[in-house]
Amino acid sequence: MSPFLGILGSVNRTERLYAISEELRAAGPTGRTSAWLARRLEVSTRTIKRDIEALLQAGVPLWAQPGPGGGYVLDAARSMPPLNITGAEAAAIAVALAALPALPFAVDGRSALSKVLAAMPPAELERAEEIANRLWLRAPEAPPRPAVARALDEAVRTRRVVVLRYEGGDGDLTERAVEPAALADTGGRWYLLAWCRLRNGPRWFRTDRIREAHLTTEQAPEHDAATLFGVPPPDAGPIRLR
């Protein structure tokens, strides 16, 4: 039996629409016919066709396979299953963002959290808020990221050349176009790792010394940070999503 349907018999329409979507997702490119779905859900093929039409109107990416035995297929590349985020998981994300507000892409992180919270069931959302209220944080002592931080984030994200007005250790200001490779946190400071066209070589730029940063439309060459700057020490390294 399908893992999505232990609810055969009397199902309301909302449950049936969800069940149809999940059956088609599980079927993959072979799809399911309306007759097959009708037998599975114990309804008429006319009901299935009405449900399919409702899913299409709701924006679910379905399409019909022509020919004998053809059925309905869910375009998996344009759809994803619902996220089952627990209250504790949402609270953990919120704590991480609150504890480290100076991280790169912090604005994007808060946007992502808002989307997660908006998609959560009311009960889990209430649970997340209840857990978060029991986690107290002192205001971070680290200085905020400089005003140019957003431009630097975007330069790294889109791999575009950025023009810096940079203050060296001697206080001299220079203007230089750089090709971003990475952002690094070490010694309590954030650095932009980039190929400097002025110096014709790799450089570490302290972000608190970058007085201005202007993002250009020029695509930068792809630089491997480990090749230019060396392999990180054992206790450091790139962020892993998995």
Stockholm file with secondary structure:
# STOCKHOLM 1.0

chainA/1-242         MSPFLGILGSVNRTERLYAISEELRAAGPTGRTSAWLARRLEVSTRTIKRDIEALLQAGVPLWAQPGPGGGYVLDAARSMPPLNITGAEAAAIAVALAALPALPFAVDGRSALSKVLAAMPPAELERAEEIANRLWLRAPEAPPRPAVARALDEAVRTRRVVVLRYEGGDGDLTERAVEPAALADTGGRWYLLAWCRLRNGPRWFRTDRIREAHLTTEQAPEHDAATLFGVPPPDAGPIRLR
#=GR chainA/1-242 SS CCTTCSCCSSCCHHHHHHHHHHHHHHHGGGCBCHHHHHHHHTSCHHHHHHHHHHHHHTTCCEEECCSTTCCEEECGGGCCCCCCCCHHHHHHHHHHHHHCTTSTTHHHHHHHHHHHHHHSCHHHHHHHHHHHTTCCCCCCCSCCCCTTHHHHHHHHHHTEEEEEEEECTTSCEEEEEEEEEEEEEETTEEEEEEEETTTTEEEEEEGGGEEEEEEEEEECCCCCHHHHHCCCCTTCCCCCCC
#=GC SS_cons         CCTTCSCCSSCCHHHHHHHHHHHHHHHGGGCBCHHHHHHHHTSCHHHHHHHHHHHHHTTCCEEECCSTTCCEEECGGGCCCCCCCCHHHHHHHHHHHHHCTTSTTHHHHHHHHHHHHHHSCHHHHHHHHHHHTTCCCCCCCSCCCCTTHHHHHHHHHHTEEEEEEEECTTSCEEEEEEEEEEEEEETTEEEEEEEETTTTEEEEEEGGGEEEEEEEEEECCCCCHHHHHCCCCTTCCCCCCC
//
